[in-house]
């Protein structure tokens, strides 16, 4: 295949991808890869065609082979992240997006912002909602025109400027919980729980505090503005004394216990 034919073939594959003819595009891209095994664009085209054609396992194998040949090519890590996302391997997807970000030094601002959005999506799907918001905000700092980040923040941020709860009914409860969780962590001098027992104990104290404070005044609470509701939640005092005495001096400093 001559250089001229390669250019024509490549252009044809892009046209097929744009037209949604992914099976034909993958067939053409496979031939191109066989002819030009050392051309990164050919590998990228085949990977993208297979991914769009929902041939996720085939795409994964092609991409992994491509990464062996081109370990610094961030687009392949991005595509591999997409594959893992479709396979619901969310932690693996996040890792690949982060690898892509580490290698995307020559990428445009839009490229870097898109990677932060991909990381955010994988984090949100793993229920790491605070971390997801941080990634979307970082995407906007890098590229203020990033529509994906704007829409995601609008969609996933509640009236308190915090991550939306799985149901709007829980936004107030989660805000209350966030306030008092931060107070507890300040008392014990760390920002993670060290055991499920500690987590369950603190959650019970907070839940009891909510049940004793909000439901009796629910009609009044529902008429409050966001600022007034937040101020009311902060005015509630919870007794963490026993929990703090029990766990403050524990030597463990890290934990994977989710909040």
Secondary structure, DSSP 8 states (H G I E B T S, - for coil): --HHHHHHHHHHHHHHHHTT-HHHHHHHHHHHHHH-TT-HHHHHHHHHHHHHTT-HHHHHHHHHHHHHH-TT-HHHHHHHHHHHHHTT-HHHHHHHHHHHHHH-TTS-HHHHHHHHHHHHHHHHHTT-HHHHHHHHHHHHHH-TT-HHHHHHHHHHB-TTSSB--SSGGGHHHHHHHHHHHHHHHHHHT-SS-SSHHHHHHHHHHHHHHHHHHTGGGHHHHHHS-HHHHHHHHHH-----HHHHHHHTT----------
